[in-house]
Amino acid sequence: MRLFARMLLLSALAFTLLGTGTFPVAAQITHASQGQLDENALSALGKAAKKMERVRCTVTRSVLDSQKRETARHTAEVRYSKGQYRIAFSDQELISDGKTVWHWNKGANEVTVSAVGDDDMDLLNPAKLVANHQKNFKAKYIRTEDDGTVVVDMQPRSAQSYHKLRLLIDEKSGALKRIEMHKYDSSREIYTFSGHKYNLPGGDFTFDPKAHPGVEIIDMR
């Protein structure tokens, strides 16, 4: 689990938004005309960004190799609030108030403190990623499946470890259902979102050492 947290941090999709990761294959697909591509993509992404501003959900991260075989799966409980987040695994948490990140390893009883970077492409904070998509990505509407899921591809404008992100968004509600990271070696990382709860009261997005006597603080700032 510690490895998972590090992979999240290092892949800058470290975001962060949640089931089991399976979706039915649509029997019918509605395609938009060429002139509607940008309009439909912008509409779906705009809805998703607004819904992600303040939400609690569950995220399941699956790793698939180039043969589409699952090699890893992890689940976390996540809470986002306008640039802040709290991601809870079974034995550790990642907490951020938008300026600082606390990586709390409960088993080792230690907390690593670091500053938040300026990376708008960080999947630990998918609300920021989606909100700033026009700056960092070329977005393209792909299709709307018959269950009302809008599929949008986002190609990074600068070199990344992946060639595209595919987002699955509920057309009616704007809920972000899934993010797929497609890598150059044909492997994928899939983040599936479920159990969304919106408009929650403000949460605790800092780590208080006083509440955890004896914890070791490693400040990397």
N, C-alpha and C positions, 0 to 999 in steps of 0.2 A: 504493500500500500504506500510505503514511503517512496518507492520507485514511481508509482503512479503520480504522486503529487509533484515529484521532480519533472516528470515528463510533461505534466500539464504546464508547469512554469516555463520549461525550456522550449516547448513547442509554440509558445505564444498563442497559444490555444492551450492555454494552460488552465472559452470560454467559457458560460459559460455557460445555454442555455439549453426535453428532459423526459414507465414502461420497460419495455423489453427490447425495443429497437426493431420491431417487425411491422411492416405495413403491407396490406393486401395489394396485389398487382391490379391496376385498374383495367376493366374490360374495355372501357371506352375512354378516350382522351380527347379533350376539346382543345384545339389549336387556335391561337389568335393569328390574325393576319400580320404581315411584316410590320405594318405601321403601328400596331398595338404593342409591340414587344417591350419598348422602354416604358410606356405608360403602365402596363400591367405589372412589370417588375417593380417600378417605383411605388405603385399603390400597395403591393404586397409587403414590400420592405418597410414602407412607412407605417403600416399597421403593426407590423412585428416590432418595430422600434418603440412605438408607443406602449404596446402591451408589456414589453420587457423592462420598462422603467422601474416598476415596483412589483415584484412577483416572488413567490416561493414555489419551488418545484423539485422534482427528482430528475437527476441526469444519469443516464447510463452510457458509459464510454466503452465502445467495442473496437478492437483492432483486428483488421482483416489483412492477411498477407496477399501477395499477388495472385494467388490461386483462390482467393475469396474464402479462405479458411480462417475462422476466428481463432486468434492466438491469445487474446486477453479480453477480460470484461470486468468492469468495476462500476459501482453505483455510489452516488453521493446525494445528500440532501443539500439543496442550494437555495440561497436567498439573495435577491438583488434589490438594490434601491438606489437608483440614479447615480451610478458610478461606484457604489459600495457593494460589497458582497461578503457572504459567509458560506463556505463550502465545507460540509461536515462529512468525513469518512468515518469508518468504524473506530480508527485509532488516531486520527489526526484531523486538524482543521486548517483551512486557509481563510484568513480574515483580512479585509481591506476596508479602510475608510475613504478610499479614493486617493490618498497620499502615501499611505504606508501599508505594507503587507506583512502580516504575522503568519508564519508557518509553524503551527503548534503540533509538535510530535508528542502525543500523550504518553506513548510507551516509554520514550526516552526522557520524558519530563523536561523538554527543552523547547524553546521558541526561537526561531530565526527571524530577525526583523530586517526588512529591506524596503527601499523606496520604490514606489510605483513608477514604471517607465511611461514614456509617451506613446507607446505602441497602440494605435487605434485598431490594430488587427489581432488583438489579444482575445482568444476565445474564452479566457477566464471571465471576460466581461463582454459577452455577446451583445448586450444592449448598446455598448459603445461602438462595437464593431459594425452592427447593423445601422446605427444612427449615422456613422461616418462613411457609409459604403461608397458614396459618390466620389469621395476623396481618394479612396484606396483601391477601389475595384471597378471593373466594367461589368455591370449587371445585365443579365439577359433572361427574359421570360422564356421558359421552356414549354410548359403545358399546365393545364388544370385537369387533374384526374377526376374521375366521376364521383369520388367521395368528398370533393371540394378542397382537395389539397393543391395548392399552387406550388409549382417547382420553379425555382429561380437559381441560375448559376451565376457565381461571382468570380471573375478572373482577376487576380491581383495585378495591379499596375506596376509593381516593383517585384524583383526576384524574391521568391519564397521557396520553402521546401516542398510546396504543393503547387499544382497548376490551376486548381479551382476549388471553390467551396460550393456545394450544392445545398440550398436551403429548402426545406419543406415547411410551408406555412398554411395554416387553416384560413381559407379564403374568407369565411364569414367572421370569425372571431379575431383573426390576426395572430393567433397563438403560434409561436415557433415550435414546431413538432420535432424537427431533426436538422442537424448540420452534418454533412459529409465532407471530409477533407480528402480530396483525390490527389495522391502523390504520383511523382513521375515514374516510380517503379511499379505502378498499378496497385500498390497497397492502399488501404484506406483507414481513416479513423472516423468513427461514426458516433455522434453525440445525439442521444434520443431524449426528448423532454416529455414529462408527463406530470399529472397531478397539479396543474397550475392553479395557484390561488393568488388573486390580485387585490390591489388597493389595501395592503396590510398596513398596520401602524408601524411607525419607525422601529428599527431593530437595533441590536447592539453590534456595531461593526468595528470594534476595537478589542484588543486583548488587554485585560487588566491583571498584571502580575500579582497585585495584592490579593486577588481572589484565588490565587494558586501558589500558596507558600512553597518555597523550595524549588520552583521552576528555574531552570537555567536560561538566561537571556543571551542570545548571540546576535549582536547588532552589526549588520553588514552595511549600514548606510555610510 
